[in-house]
Amino acid sequence: MKRIGDIITSVFDESMMDKADGYSVFFSCWKDITEKNGIPAAAAHSWIKSLDNGLVWIEVDHPGWKQIIQTKERKFLYDFRYRFPSMGISGISIMLCRPDTRPEKVKSESVTENIANDVSSTVDDKTRNFEYGNIKNRSLKEILMRLEKSIVDKNT
């Protein structure tokens, strides 16, 4: 019986596998690129949708993020070209997504970040008796943070 790795290797040649690895790195580099260019919060509200004929399509969840990203468009383009010279990237297009098309990974990261920001802006260190960093379950963490925020809002 053959191993799955042997079968994949026989079907795909090495250059194809290298190209696939390059695309994987390309689609996962957005957070790093936004951090490098001074707007790390943009990664929670935008993502690389596709690469088509040298054009990087970036989707955003709000028009404000589109404007912010447009201010750094040249720097992003330079970074993409520098990191991925073989992809022939010639431009960037930024578009607003429909609410139902947002990737789950980006959606869940953004929800937790927004709740954390809301809670930290309404709860000071003296009233907080609990830290959320040790909770691994994201939905439980969000529920507890919302509960804390609602309690603090009712008391103020």
Rosetta constraint file for C-alpha pairs under 8 A:
AtomPair CA 2 CA 6 HARMONIC 6.45 0.50
AtomPair CA 2 CA 7 HARMONIC 6.90 0.50
AtomPair CA 3 CA 7 HARMONIC 6.58 0.50
AtomPair CA 4 CA 8 HARMONIC 6.18 0.50
AtomPair CA 5 CA 9 HARMONIC 6.04 0.50
AtomPair CA 6 CA 10 HARMONIC 6.14 0.50
AtomPair CA 7 CA 11 HARMONIC 6.28 0.50
AtomPair CA 8 CA 12 HARMONIC 5.96 0.50
AtomPair CA 9 CA 13 HARMONIC 6.37 0.50
AtomPair CA 9 CA 14 HARMONIC 7.51 0.50
AtomPair CA 12 CA 16 HARMONIC 6.22 0.50
AtomPair CA 12 CA 17 HARMONIC 6.74 0.50
AtomPair CA 13 CA 17 HARMONIC 6.55 0.50
AtomPair CA 14 CA 18 HARMONIC 6.20 0.50
AtomPair CA 15 CA 19 HARMONIC 6.20 0.50
AtomPair CA 16 CA 20 HARMONIC 6.23 0.50
AtomPair CA 17 CA 21 HARMONIC 6.20 0.50
AtomPair CA 18 CA 22 HARMONIC 6.23 0.50
AtomPair CA 19 CA 23 HARMONIC 6.39 0.50
AtomPair CA 20 CA 24 HARMONIC 6.28 0.50
AtomPair CA 21 CA 25 HARMONIC 6.31 0.50
AtomPair CA 22 CA 26 HARMONIC 6.05 0.50
AtomPair CA 22 CA 84 HARMONIC 7.92 0.50
AtomPair CA 23 CA 27 HARMONIC 6.19 0.50
AtomPair CA 24 CA 28 HARMONIC 6.38 0.50
AtomPair CA 25 CA 29 HARMONIC 6.11 0.50
AtomPair CA 26 CA 30 HARMONIC 7.76 0.50
AtomPair CA 26 CA 84 HARMONIC 7.56 0.50
AtomPair CA 27 CA 48 HARMONIC 6.16 0.50
AtomPair CA 29 CA 33 HARMONIC 6.24 0.50
AtomPair CA 30 CA 34 HARMONIC 6.17 0.50
AtomPair CA 30 CA 43 HARMONIC 6.58 0.50
AtomPair CA 30 CA 47 HARMONIC 6.58 0.50
AtomPair CA 30 CA 48 HARMONIC 6.78 0.50
AtomPair CA 31 CA 35 HARMONIC 6.21 0.50
AtomPair CA 31 CA 40 HARMONIC 6.82 0.50
AtomPair CA 31 CA 42 HARMONIC 7.95 0.50
AtomPair CA 31 CA 43 HARMONIC 5.00 0.50
AtomPair CA 32 CA 36 HARMONIC 6.13 0.50
AtomPair CA 32 CA 40 HARMONIC 7.93 0.50
AtomPair CA 33 CA 37 HARMONIC 6.30 0.50
AtomPair CA 33 CA 76 HARMONIC 6.96 0.50
AtomPair CA 33 CA 79 HARMONIC 7.16 0.50
AtomPair CA 34 CA 38 HARMONIC 6.43 0.50
AtomPair CA 34 CA 39 HARMONIC 5.33 0.50
AtomPair CA 34 CA 40 HARMONIC 5.05 0.50
AtomPair CA 34 CA 41 HARMONIC 7.77 0.50
AtomPair CA 34 CA 42 HARMONIC 6.46 0.50
AtomPair CA 34 CA 43 HARMONIC 6.30 0.50
AtomPair CA 34 CA 76 HARMONIC 7.88 0.50
AtomPair CA 35 CA 39 HARMONIC 5.55 0.50
AtomPair CA 35 CA 40 HARMONIC 4.10 0.50
AtomPair CA 35 CA 41 HARMONIC 7.88 0.50
AtomPair CA 36 CA 40 HARMONIC 7.67 0.50
AtomPair CA 37 CA 72 HARMONIC 7.33 0.50
AtomPair CA 37 CA 75 HARMONIC 7.17 0.50
AtomPair CA 37 CA 76 HARMONIC 7.61 0.50
AtomPair CA 41 CA 45 HARMONIC 7.19 0.50
AtomPair CA 42 CA 46 HARMONIC 5.94 0.50
AtomPair CA 42 CA 65 HARMONIC 6.78 0.50
AtomPair CA 42 CA 69 HARMONIC 7.53 0.50
AtomPair CA 43 CA 47 HARMONIC 6.46 0.50
AtomPair CA 44 CA 106 HARMONIC 5.80 0.50
AtomPair CA 44 CA 107 HARMONIC 7.70 0.50
AtomPair CA 44 CA 109 HARMONIC 6.40 0.50
AtomPair CA 44 CA 110 HARMONIC 5.13 0.50
AtomPair CA 45 CA 60 HARMONIC 5.73 0.50
AtomPair CA 45 CA 61 HARMONIC 5.60 0.50
AtomPair CA 45 CA 62 HARMONIC 7.50 0.50
AtomPair CA 45 CA 65 HARMONIC 7.02 0.50
AtomPair CA 45 CA 106 HARMONIC 7.08 0.50
AtomPair CA 45 CA 110 HARMONIC 6.77 0.50
AtomPair CA 46 CA 58 HARMONIC 6.79 0.50
AtomPair CA 46 CA 59 HARMONIC 5.43 0.50
AtomPair CA 46 CA 60 HARMONIC 4.21 0.50
AtomPair CA 46 CA 61 HARMONIC 6.38 0.50
AtomPair CA 46 CA 65 HARMONIC 7.61 0.50
AtomPair CA 46 CA 106 HARMONIC 7.70 0.50
AtomPair CA 47 CA 58 HARMONIC 5.63 0.50
AtomPair CA 47 CA 59 HARMONIC 5.56 0.50
AtomPair CA 47 CA 60 HARMONIC 6.76 0.50
AtomPair CA 47 CA 106 HARMONIC 7.69 0.50
AtomPair CA 48 CA 56 HARMONIC 7.14 0.50
AtomPair CA 48 CA 57 HARMONIC 6.00 0.50
AtomPair CA 48 CA 58 HARMONIC 4.52 0.50
AtomPair CA 48 CA 59 HARMONIC 6.37 0.50
AtomPair CA 49 CA 56 HARMONIC 7.73 0.50
AtomPair CA 49 CA 57 HARMONIC 5.36 0.50
AtomPair CA 49 CA 58 HARMONIC 5.34 0.50
AtomPair CA 49 CA 59 HARMONIC 5.99 0.50
AtomPair CA 50 CA 56 HARMONIC 6.09 0.50
AtomPair CA 50 CA 57 HARMONIC 5.20 0.50
AtomPair CA 50 CA 58 HARMONIC 7.30 0.50
AtomPair CA 51 CA 55 HARMONIC 5.57 0.50
AtomPair CA 51 CA 56 HARMONIC 4.65 0.50
AtomPair CA 51 CA 57 HARMONIC 6.09 0.50
AtomPair CA 52 CA 56 HARMONIC 6.66 0.50
AtomPair CA 52 CA 57 HARMONIC 7.67 0.50
AtomPair CA 53 CA 89 HARMONIC 7.91 0.50
AtomPair CA 54 CA 87 HARMONIC 6.81 0.50
AtomPair CA 54 CA 88 HARMONIC 5.41 0.50
AtomPair CA 54 CA 89 HARMONIC 4.15 0.50
AtomPair CA 54 CA 90 HARMONIC 5.14 0.50
AtomPair CA 54 CA 91 HARMONIC 6.70 0.50
AtomPair CA 55 CA 89 HARMONIC 5.92 0.50
AtomPair CA 55 CA 90 HARMONIC 5.84 0.50
AtomPair CA 55 CA 91 HARMONIC 4.90 0.50
AtomPair CA 55 CA 92 HARMONIC 5.48 0.50
AtomPair CA 55 CA 93 HARMONIC 6.85 0.50
AtomPair CA 56 CA 89 HARMONIC 7.09 0.50
AtomPair CA 56 CA 91 HARMONIC 6.30 0.50
AtomPair CA 56 CA 92 HARMONIC 4.72 0.50
AtomPair CA 56 CA 93 HARMONIC 6.14 0.50
AtomPair CA 57 CA 92 HARMONIC 6.04 0.50
AtomPair CA 57 CA 93 HARMONIC 4.96 0.50
AtomPair CA 57 CA 94 HARMONIC 5.98 0.50
AtomPair CA 57 CA 95 HARMONIC 7.43 0.50
AtomPair CA 58 CA 92 HARMONIC 7.29 0.50
AtomPair CA 58 CA 93 HARMONIC 6.16 0.50
AtomPair CA 58 CA 94 HARMONIC 4.78 0.50
AtomPair CA 58 CA 95 HARMONIC 6.29 0.50
AtomPair CA 59 CA 94 HARMONIC 5.83 0.50
AtomPair CA 59 CA 95 HARMONIC 4.98 0.50
AtomPair CA 59 CA 96 HARMONIC 5.61 0.50
AtomPair CA 59 CA 97 HARMONIC 5.72 0.50
AtomPair CA 60 CA 65 HARMONIC 6.33 0.50
AtomPair CA 60 CA 66 HARMONIC 6.10 0.50
AtomPair CA 60 CA 94 HARMONIC 7.26 0.50
AtomPair CA 60 CA 95 HARMONIC 6.25 0.50
AtomPair CA 60 CA 96 HARMONIC 5.02 0.50
AtomPair CA 60 CA 97 HARMONIC 5.88 0.50
AtomPair CA 61 CA 65 HARMONIC 7.27 0.50
AtomPair CA 61 CA 96 HARMONIC 5.94 0.50
AtomPair CA 61 CA 97 HARMONIC 5.69 0.50
AtomPair CA 61 CA 98 HARMONIC 7.65 0.50
AtomPair CA 61 CA 99 HARMONIC 7.28 0.50
AtomPair CA 61 CA 102 HARMONIC 7.51 0.50
AtomPair CA 62 CA 66 HARMONIC 6.70 0.50
AtomPair CA 62 CA 96 HARMONIC 6.49 0.50
AtomPair CA 62 CA 97 HARMONIC 7.98 0.50
AtomPair CA 63 CA 67 HARMONIC 6.46 0.50
AtomPair CA 63 CA 96 HARMONIC 6.58 0.50
AtomPair CA 64 CA 68 HARMONIC 6.33 0.50
AtomPair CA 65 CA 69 HARMONIC 6.02 0.50
AtomPair CA 66 CA 70 HARMONIC 6.09 0.50
AtomPair CA 66 CA 94 HARMONIC 6.48 0.50
AtomPair CA 66 CA 95 HARMONIC 7.13 0.50
AtomPair CA 66 CA 96 HARMONIC 7.22 0.50
AtomPair CA 67 CA 71 HARMONIC 6.53 0.50
AtomPair CA 68 CA 72 HARMONIC 7.15 0.50
AtomPair CA 69 CA 73 HARMONIC 6.10 0.50
AtomPair CA 70 CA 94 HARMONIC 7.63 0.50
AtomPair CA 72 CA 76 HARMONIC 6.21 0.50
AtomPair CA 73 CA 77 HARMONIC 6.11 0.50
AtomPair CA 73 CA 92 HARMONIC 7.14 0.50
AtomPair CA 74 CA 78 HARMONIC 6.17 0.50
AtomPair CA 75 CA 79 HARMONIC 6.19 0.50
AtomPair CA 76 CA 80 HARMONIC 6.15 0.50
AtomPair CA 77 CA 81 HARMONIC 6.13 0.50
AtomPair CA 77 CA 89 HARMONIC 7.74 0.50
AtomPair CA 77 CA 90 HARMONIC 7.78 0.50
AtomPair CA 77 CA 91 HARMONIC 6.47 0.50
AtomPair CA 77 CA 92 HARMONIC 6.67 0.50
AtomPair CA 78 CA 82 HARMONIC 6.02 0.50
AtomPair CA 79 CA 83 HARMONIC 6.01 0.50
AtomPair CA 80 CA 84 HARMONIC 5.76 0.50
AtomPair CA 80 CA 85 HARMONIC 7.74 0.50
AtomPair CA 80 CA 89 HARMONIC 7.06 0.50
AtomPair CA 81 CA 85 HARMONIC 5.12 0.50
AtomPair CA 81 CA 87 HARMONIC 7.87 0.50
AtomPair CA 81 CA 88 HARMONIC 7.31 0.50
AtomPair CA 81 CA 89 HARMONIC 5.93 0.50
AtomPair CA 81 CA 90 HARMONIC 8.00 0.50
AtomPair CA 84 CA 88 HARMONIC 7.74 0.50
AtomPair CA 84 CA 89 HARMONIC 7.81 0.50
AtomPair CA 85 CA 89 HARMONIC 7.44 0.50
AtomPair CA 97 CA 101 HARMONIC 6.49 0.50
AtomPair CA 97 CA 102 HARMONIC 6.91 0.50
AtomPair CA 98 CA 102 HARMONIC 7.24 0.50
AtomPair CA 102 CA 106 HARMONIC 7.11 0.50
AtomPair CA 102 CA 107 HARMONIC 6.43 0.50
AtomPair CA 103 CA 107 HARMONIC 6.12 0.50
AtomPair CA 104 CA 108 HARMONIC 6.04 0.50
AtomPair CA 105 CA 109 HARMONIC 6.30 0.50
AtomPair CA 106 CA 110 HARMONIC 6.05 0.50
AtomPair CA 107 CA 111 HARMONIC 6.19 0.50
AtomPair CA 108 CA 112 HARMONIC 6.31 0.50
AtomPair CA 108 CA 138 HARMONIC 7.97 0.50
AtomPair CA 109 CA 113 HARMONIC 6.16 0.50
AtomPair CA 110 CA 114 HARMONIC 6.03 0.50
AtomPair CA 111 CA 115 HARMONIC 6.17 0.50
AtomPair CA 111 CA 142 HARMONIC 7.86 0.50
AtomPair CA 112 CA 116 HARMONIC 6.04 0.50
AtomPair CA 112 CA 138 HARMONIC 7.51 0.50
AtomPair CA 112 CA 141 HARMONIC 7.93 0.50
AtomPair CA 112 CA 142 HARMONIC 6.00 0.50
AtomPair CA 113 CA 117 HARMONIC 6.17 0.50
AtomPair CA 114 CA 118 HARMONIC 6.20 0.50
AtomPair CA 115 CA 119 HARMONIC 6.09 0.50
AtomPair CA 115 CA 142 HARMONIC 6.85 0.50
AtomPair CA 115 CA 145 HARMONIC 6.55 0.50
AtomPair CA 115 CA 146 HARMONIC 6.76 0.50
AtomPair CA 116 CA 120 HARMONIC 6.02 0.50
AtomPair CA 116 CA 145 HARMONIC 6.92 0.50
AtomPair CA 117 CA 121 HARMONIC 6.11 0.50
AtomPair CA 118 CA 122 HARMONIC 6.49 0.50
AtomPair CA 118 CA 149 HARMONIC 7.30 0.50
AtomPair CA 119 CA 123 HARMONIC 5.78 0.50
AtomPair CA 119 CA 145 HARMONIC 6.56 0.50
AtomPair CA 119 CA 146 HARMONIC 7.55 0.50
AtomPair CA 119 CA 148 HARMONIC 7.20 0.50
AtomPair CA 119 CA 149 HARMONIC 5.31 0.50
AtomPair CA 120 CA 124 HARMONIC 6.85 0.50
AtomPair CA 122 CA 149 HARMONIC 6.98 0.50
AtomPair CA 122 CA 152 HARMONIC 6.98 0.50
AtomPair CA 122 CA 153 HARMONIC 7.48 0.50
AtomPair CA 123 CA 127 HARMONIC 6.43 0.50
AtomPair CA 123 CA 128 HARMONIC 6.49 0.50
AtomPair CA 123 CA 149 HARMONIC 7.43 0.50
AtomPair CA 123 CA 152 HARMONIC 6.83 0.50
AtomPair CA 124 CA 128 HARMONIC 6.43 0.50
AtomPair CA 132 CA 141 HARMONIC 6.56 0.50
AtomPair CA 135 CA 140 HARMONIC 7.71 0.50
AtomPair CA 135 CA 141 HARMONIC 6.18 0.50
AtomPair CA 136 CA 141 HARMONIC 7.64 0.50
AtomPair CA 137 CA 141 HARMONIC 6.22 0.50
AtomPair CA 138 CA 142 HARMONIC 6.20 0.50
AtomPair CA 139 CA 143 HARMONIC 6.20 0.50
AtomPair CA 140 CA 144 HARMONIC 6.18 0.50
AtomPair CA 141 CA 145 HARMONIC 6.12 0.50
AtomPair CA 142 CA 146 HARMONIC 6.11 0.50
AtomPair CA 143 CA 147 HARMONIC 6.12 0.50
AtomPair CA 144 CA 148 HARMONIC 6.16 0.50
AtomPair CA 145 CA 149 HARMONIC 6.18 0.50
AtomPair CA 146 CA 150 HARMONIC 6.14 0.50
AtomPair CA 147 CA 151 HARMONIC 6.21 0.50
AtomPair CA 148 CA 152 HARMONIC 6.18 0.50
AtomPair CA 149 CA 153 HARMONIC 6.03 0.50
AtomPair CA 150 CA 154 HARMONIC 6.15 0.50
AtomPair CA 151 CA 155 HARMONIC 6.29 0.50
AtomPair CA 152 CA 156 HARMONIC 6.26 0.50
